[in-house]
């Protein structure tokens, strides 16, 4: 069976995380993703995180299902070669600072002239216009500016940034969705278009109704640690054997089951218990009830009791727990994939399961420029021309 995006060609000329990860999501479901990097300056993501025997490990996931090509887009001949590739492409993903592609003669007007049906996804920290548009920026700035960091951490502690590319990942998901919407537009109207994705925006959408609450009530949400302003009990609690367990009671029925389970039906009878917001105002009392009960029992007993009571609980895992967990194993969330350099390696599977046209990991991230000759030959570049381009530093 063909994957659903078979026949879609994506030119990934972006670097680091948000743009490249969006391309990875498309490649996982069959798109022919061509990763284009500078001949002398590979994507900096190849140097992020741990390595084994000099081989970067994060790149094996970020670069999977992509053919890798080198091309100096800042040189006229390199720009011309990109335009030849664009003529047969469906999508270009880029994340240079606004004005960079235009300076190289590769702005949207030029790209759309080469292919009027092209979808161009421009992924930057602050968007293509506005007072900050020319600034350099990364996902950490989006996590700060969106309000995420202000909400994260203990009330008496500093704002806290996540230890991974959260805003980049959210922007990558949003970009892949935007590309699919735009491709649908091409199918219905026949016209390509430009996507302006500012990394500071998608994460803001995930933070809930804060803007409306401030607009209507003047409310500014504060840091609450692991508690929620919307319901309680909602926290992490330590079991007798030292295991941290997360409990959530977003629904009224779950909250009632938890308090009955821990032997405090008297709290369920309180007039304030019927509202999640009011329960949150009594979080100290509710946390004490739950934490005392959990602290007296080993994690296995707690988990079994919550499952029997149909109450929501989960252990707090590090990566070892994820790999060993039977639910993740049943879903196939972690896959072992053969790699040319490292042999079998484990990584996250594709994002979701489709019953008829599933995605797959066809290969892991490849070495810098490993498919240059193959891809350029597809647009008519001869062996002799490849040698000349390589001598001149174009590829």
C-alpha positions as CSV (number, residue, x, y, z in Angstrom):
1,X,0.0,0.0,0.0
2,X,1.2,3.5,-0.8
3,X,1.7,5.9,2.0
4,X,-0.8,8.8,1.8
5,X,1.8,11.4,0.8
6,X,3.5,9.3,-1.9
7,X,4.0,11.6,-4.9
8,X,4.5,14.8,-2.8
9,X,8.0,16.2,-3.0
10,X,9.3,18.5,-0.2
11,X,12.4,20.5,-0.4
12,X,13.6,21.1,3.2
13,X,16.1,24.0,3.2
14,X,15.5,24.8,6.8
15,X,17.9,24.2,9.7
16,X,17.7,23.1,13.4
17,X,14.3,22.0,14.6
18,X,10.9,23.5,13.7
19,X,11.2,23.4,9.9
20,X,13.2,20.2,9.7
21,X,10.8,18.4,12.1
22,X,7.8,19.5,10.0
23,X,9.5,17.9,7.0
24,X,10.1,14.7,9.0
25,X,6.4,14.4,9.8
26,X,5.6,14.6,6.1
27,X,8.3,12.1,5.2
28,X,7.0,9.7,7.7
29,X,3.8,9.4,5.6
30,X,5.5,9.0,2.3
31,X,6.5,12.4,1.0
32,X,9.8,12.5,-0.9
33,X,11.7,14.9,1.3
34,X,15.0,16.3,0.0
35,X,17.1,17.8,2.7
36,X,19.3,20.6,1.3
37,X,22.3,21.7,3.3
38,X,25.2,24.0,2.7
39,X,28.3,22.1,1.4
40,X,30.5,23.3,4.1
41,X,28.0,24.2,6.9
42,X,25.7,21.2,7.6
43,X,22.5,21.7,9.5
44,X,23.6,22.6,13.1
45,X,21.1,19.9,14.4
46,X,23.7,17.4,13.3
47,X,25.8,18.6,16.2
48,X,23.1,18.8,18.9
49,X,22.8,16.2,21.6
50,X,24.8,13.0,22.2
51,X,26.9,11.1,19.7
52,X,28.2,7.6,19.4
53,X,31.5,6.9,17.7
54,X,31.2,10.4,16.3
55,X,27.8,9.8,14.8
56,X,25.1,12.2,16.0
57,X,22.1,10.3,17.5
58,X,19.3,13.0,17.3
59,X,19.9,13.4,13.6
60,X,19.0,9.7,13.0
61,X,15.4,10.6,14.0
62,X,15.2,14.2,12.7
63,X,16.8,13.3,9.4
64,X,14.9,10.1,8.8
65,X,13.0,9.4,5.5
66,X,15.0,12.3,3.9
67,X,17.4,12.3,1.0
68,X,20.3,14.6,1.8
69,X,21.8,17.0,-0.8
70,X,24.4,19.7,-0.5
71,X,23.8,23.0,-2.4
72,X,25.2,26.5,-1.8
73,X,22.1,28.6,-2.3
74,X,23.9,31.9,-1.8
75,X,25.7,31.4,-5.1
76,X,23.9,32.0,-8.4
77,X,24.5,28.5,-9.7
78,X,23.3,27.0,-6.5
79,X,20.2,29.2,-6.6
80,X,19.6,28.1,-10.2
81,X,19.8,24.4,-9.3
82,X,17.3,25.0,-6.5
83,X,14.9,26.5,-9.0
84,X,15.3,23.4,-11.2
85,X,14.3,21.3,-8.2
86,X,11.4,23.6,-7.3
87,X,9.9,23.1,-10.8
88,X,9.1,19.5,-9.8
89,X,8.4,20.1,-6.1
90,X,5.2,20.6,-4.2
91,X,6.6,22.2,-1.0
92,X,9.6,24.2,0.1
93,X,10.2,24.6,3.9
94,X,12.7,27.4,4.9
95,X,13.6,29.2,8.1
96,X,16.1,31.8,7.1
97,X,15.7,35.3,8.5
98,X,13.3,37.4,6.5
99,X,14.9,38.8,3.4
100,X,17.6,36.1,3.1
101,X,16.0,34.2,0.3
102,X,15.1,37.5,-1.4
103,X,18.8,38.5,-1.3
104,X,19.7,35.3,-3.0
105,X,17.1,35.8,-5.7
106,X,14.9,33.0,-4.3
107,X,12.1,35.0,-2.8
108,X,8.5,33.7,-3.0
109,X,7.8,35.5,-6.3
110,X,10.7,33.8,-8.0
111,X,9.9,30.4,-6.5
112,X,6.2,30.7,-7.5
113,X,7.2,31.8,-11.0
114,X,9.2,28.6,-11.3
115,X,6.2,26.6,-10.0
116,X,2.9,28.4,-9.6
117,X,1.5,25.4,-7.5
118,X,4.3,25.5,-5.0
119,X,3.5,25.7,-1.2
120,X,6.2,27.7,0.6
121,X,6.4,27.4,4.3
122,X,8.4,30.1,6.0
123,X,9.2,29.3,9.6
124,X,10.8,32.0,11.7
125,X,10.8,33.0,15.3
126,X,8.8,36.1,14.9
127,X,7.2,36.0,11.5
128,X,7.8,37.8,8.2
129,X,6.9,41.3,9.4
130,X,6.6,43.4,12.5
131,X,9.2,45.1,14.7
132,X,10.9,41.8,15.7
133,X,10.9,40.1,12.3
134,X,14.6,40.7,11.6
135,X,15.8,39.4,15.0
136,X,17.4,36.0,15.4
137,X,15.4,33.7,17.6
138,X,14.8,30.1,18.7
139,X,12.1,28.2,20.4
140,X,13.3,29.2,23.9
141,X,12.3,32.7,23.2
142,X,8.8,31.6,22.2
143,X,8.5,29.6,25.4
144,X,9.4,32.8,27.2
145,X,7.3,35.3,25.2
146,X,4.2,33.1,25.0
147,X,3.7,32.9,28.7
148,X,4.6,29.3,29.0
149,X,7.7,29.9,31.1
150,X,5.8,32.3,33.4
151,X,3.4,29.5,34.2
152,X,6.0,26.8,34.7
153,X,7.7,26.1,38.0
154,X,6.9,26.5,41.7
155,X,5.1,29.7,42.9
156,X,8.2,30.8,44.8
157,X,10.7,29.8,42.1
158,X,11.8,31.4,38.8
159,X,10.0,31.0,35.5
160,X,11.1,27.7,34.0
161,X,12.0,26.8,30.4
162,X,11.5,23.2,29.2
163,X,14.7,21.1,28.8
164,X,13.8,20.3,25.2
165,X,12.5,22.1,22.1
166,X,8.9,22.4,23.1
167,X,8.0,25.5,21.1
168,X,9.9,24.2,18.1
169,X,8.0,20.9,18.2
170,X,4.6,22.6,18.5
171,X,5.5,24.9,15.6
172,X,6.6,21.8,13.6
173,X,3.2,20.2,14.1
174,X,1.5,23.4,13.2
175,X,3.7,23.8,10.1
176,X,3.0,20.3,8.9
177,X,-0.7,20.9,9.4
178,X,-0.5,24.2,7.5
179,X,1.3,22.6,4.6
180,X,-1.5,20.0,4.3
181,X,-4.1,22.7,4.4
182,X,-2.3,24.6,1.7
183,X,-1.8,21.5,-0.4
184,X,-5.6,21.0,-0.2
185,X,-5.9,24.6,-1.4
186,X,-3.7,23.8,-4.4
187,X,-5.9,20.8,-5.2
188,X,-9.0,22.9,-5.2
189,X,-7.7,26.2,-6.7
190,X,-4.6,25.2,-8.6
191,X,-2.6,28.0,-6.9
192,X,0.3,27.8,-4.6
193,X,0.8,30.1,-1.6
194,X,3.1,31.2,1.2
195,X,2.8,30.1,4.8
196,X,4.0,32.5,7.4
197,X,4.7,30.5,10.6
198,X,5.9,32.4,13.6
199,X,7.2,30.1,16.3
200,X,5.9,32.4,19.0
201,X,2.3,31.8,18.0
202,X,1.4,28.0,18.0
203,X,2.5,27.5,21.6
204,X,0.4,30.5,22.7
205,X,-2.7,28.8,21.3
206,X,-2.1,25.8,23.5
207,X,-2.0,27.8,26.7
208,X,-5.8,27.9,26.9
209,X,-8.2,30.9,27.5
210,X,-5.7,33.2,29.3
211,X,-6.0,36.0,26.8
212,X,-9.8,36.0,27.0
213,X,-9.7,35.8,30.8
214,X,-7.4,38.8,31.0
215,X,-9.5,40.7,28.5
216,X,-12.7,40.1,30.3
217,X,-11.6,39.7,33.9
218,X,-8.2,41.2,34.1
219,X,-7.0,37.8,35.4
220,X,-3.3,36.9,35.1
221,X,-2.6,33.2,35.8
222,X,0.3,32.6,38.2
223,X,2.7,29.7,38.6
224,X,1.2,26.8,40.6
225,X,3.8,24.1,40.3
226,X,2.2,20.8,39.5
227,X,-1.2,22.0,40.6
228,X,-3.9,23.2,38.2
229,X,-6.1,26.3,38.5
230,X,-9.0,24.3,37.0
231,X,-9.3,21.3,39.2
232,X,-7.9,19.3,42.1
233,X,-6.5,16.9,43.1
234,X,-4.0,17.3,40.3
235,X,-0.4,16.8,41.3
236,X,2.5,14.3,41.5
237,X,2.6,12.2,44.7
238,X,5.3,9.9,46.0
239,X,4.6,6.3,46.9
240,X,6.1,4.3,49.8
241,X,8.8,2.9,47.5
242,X,9.8,6.3,46.2
243,X,7.9,6.2,42.8
244,X,6.4,9.5,41.7
245,X,2.8,9.1,40.4
246,X,0.7,11.7,38.5
247,X,-3.0,12.0,39.4
248,X,-5.5,14.1,37.3
249,X,-9.1,14.7,38.1
250,X,-10.3,16.9,35.2
251,X,-13.8,15.4,35.3
252,X,-16.1,15.5,38.4
253,X,-16.7,11.8,38.4
254,X,-13.0,11.0,38.5
255,X,-12.5,13.4,41.4
256,X,-15.2,11.7,43.4
257,X,-13.7,8.3,42.7
258,X,-10.3,9.4,43.9
259,X,-11.5,10.8,47.1
260,X,-13.6,7.8,47.9
261,X,-10.6,5.6,47.1
262,X,-8.4,7.4,49.5
263,X,-11.0,7.2,52.3
264,X,-12.2,10.8,52.3
265,X,-15.9,10.7,51.2
266,X,-16.4,13.6,53.6
267,X,-14.6,15.9,51.2
268,X,-16.8,14.8,48.3
269,X,-19.8,16.0,50.4
270,X,-18.4,19.5,50.8
271,X,-20.4,22.2,48.9
272,X,-17.3,23.3,47.0
273,X,-16.4,19.9,45.7
274,X,-18.9,20.0,42.8
275,X,-16.8,22.6,40.9
276,X,-13.4,22.0,39.5
277,X,-12.4,25.6,40.0
278,X,-13.5,25.6,43.6
279,X,-11.7,22.2,44.2
280,X,-8.6,24.0,43.0
281,X,-9.0,26.6,45.7
282,X,-8.9,23.7,48.2
283,X,-5.9,22.0,46.7
284,X,-3.9,22.0,49.9
285,X,-6.5,19.9,51.7
286,X,-7.2,17.6,48.8
287,X,-3.4,17.1,48.1
288,X,-2.9,16.1,51.8
289,X,-5.7,13.5,51.5
290,X,-4.3,11.9,48.4
291,X,-0.6,12.2,49.2
292,X,-1.1,10.6,52.6
293,X,-2.9,7.6,51.2
294,X,-0.3,7.1,48.3
295,X,2.7,7.6,50.6
296,X,1.6,4.6,52.7
297,X,1.6,2.2,49.8
298,X,4.0,0.9,47.2
299,X,3.4,2.1,43.6
300,X,2.2,-1.2,42.3
301,X,-0.6,-1.3,44.9
302,X,-1.5,2.3,44.3
303,X,-1.7,1.8,40.5
304,X,-3.8,-1.4,40.9
305,X,-6.2,0.4,43.2
306,X,-6.6,3.4,41.0
307,X,-7.2,1.1,38.0
308,X,-9.9,-0.9,39.8
309,X,-11.6,2.4,40.9
310,X,-11.4,3.7,37.3
311,X,-9.5,6.7,38.4
312,X,-6.7,8.4,36.4
313,X,-3.1,7.9,37.4
314,X,0.2,7.3,35.7
315,X,3.8,6.8,36.8
316,X,6.3,9.6,36.1
317,X,8.8,7.9,33.7
318,X,12.2,8.7,32.4
319,X,13.2,7.2,29.1
320,X,13.8,3.8,30.7
321,X,10.2,3.6,31.8
322,X,8.9,4.7,28.4
323,X,10.8,1.9,26.7
324,X,9.7,-0.8,29.2
325,X,6.0,0.2,29.4
326,X,3.6,-2.4,28.1
327,X,1.2,0.2,26.7
328,X,3.9,1.9,24.6
329,X,5.1,-1.6,23.5
330,X,1.5,-2.6,22.5
331,X,1.2,0.6,20.4
332,X,4.6,0.2,18.8
333,X,5.6,3.7,19.9
334,X,9.3,2.9,20.0
335,X,10.7,1.2,16.9
336,X,14.0,-0.4,16.1
337,X,15.3,0.6,12.7
338,X,18.4,-0.6,10.9
339,X,21.0,2.2,10.4
340,X,24.0,2.0,8.0
341,X,26.4,3.4,10.6
342,X,25.2,2.1,13.9
343,X,23.2,-1.0,13.2
344,X,19.7,-1.4,14.8
345,X,18.7,1.8,16.7
346,X,15.6,2.6,18.6
347,X,13.6,5.8,18.0
348,X,10.0,7.2,18.3
349,X,7.6,5.8,15.7
350,X,5.5,7.9,13.4
351,X,3.0,10.1,15.1
352,X,-0.3,8.2,14.5
353,X,-1.7,5.1,13.0
354,X,-3.8,5.0,9.8
355,X,-5.7,1.9,9.1
356,X,-5.4,1.9,5.3
357,X,-2.3,4.0,4.4
358,X,0.1,3.9,7.4
359,X,3.3,5.8,7.7
360,X,6.7,4.2,8.3
361,X,10.3,4.8,9.0
362,X,11.9,3.8,5.7
363,X,15.5,4.8,6.7
364,X,17.3,6.8,9.4
365,X,19.0,10.1,9.1
366,X,21.6,9.9,6.4
367,X,25.1,11.4,6.1
368,X,25.6,15.0,4.9
369,X,25.1,15.2,1.1
370,X,24.8,11.4,0.6
371,X,22.1,11.8,-2.1
372,X,23.5,14.9,-3.9
373,X,24.5,13.2,-7.2
374,X,21.3,11.1,-7.3
375,X,18.9,14.0,-6.8
376,X,20.7,16.4,-9.1
377,X,20.9,13.8,-11.8
378,X,17.1,13.7,-11.7
379,X,17.0,17.3,-12.9
380,X,19.5,16.7,-15.7
381,X,22.8,17.5,-14.1
382,X,25.5,15.3,-15.8
383,X,28.4,13.6,-14.1
384,X,30.8,16.1,-15.6
385,X,28.7,19.0,-14.4
386,X,28.6,17.5,-10.9
387,X,32.4,17.4,-10.8
388,X,32.6,21.0,-11.8
389,X,30.0,22.1,-9.3
390,X,31.9,20.2,-6.6
391,X,35.2,21.8,-7.5
392,X,33.6,25.3,-7.3
393,X,32.0,24.6,-3.9
394,X,28.4,24.8,-5.2
395,X,27.7,21.2,-4.0
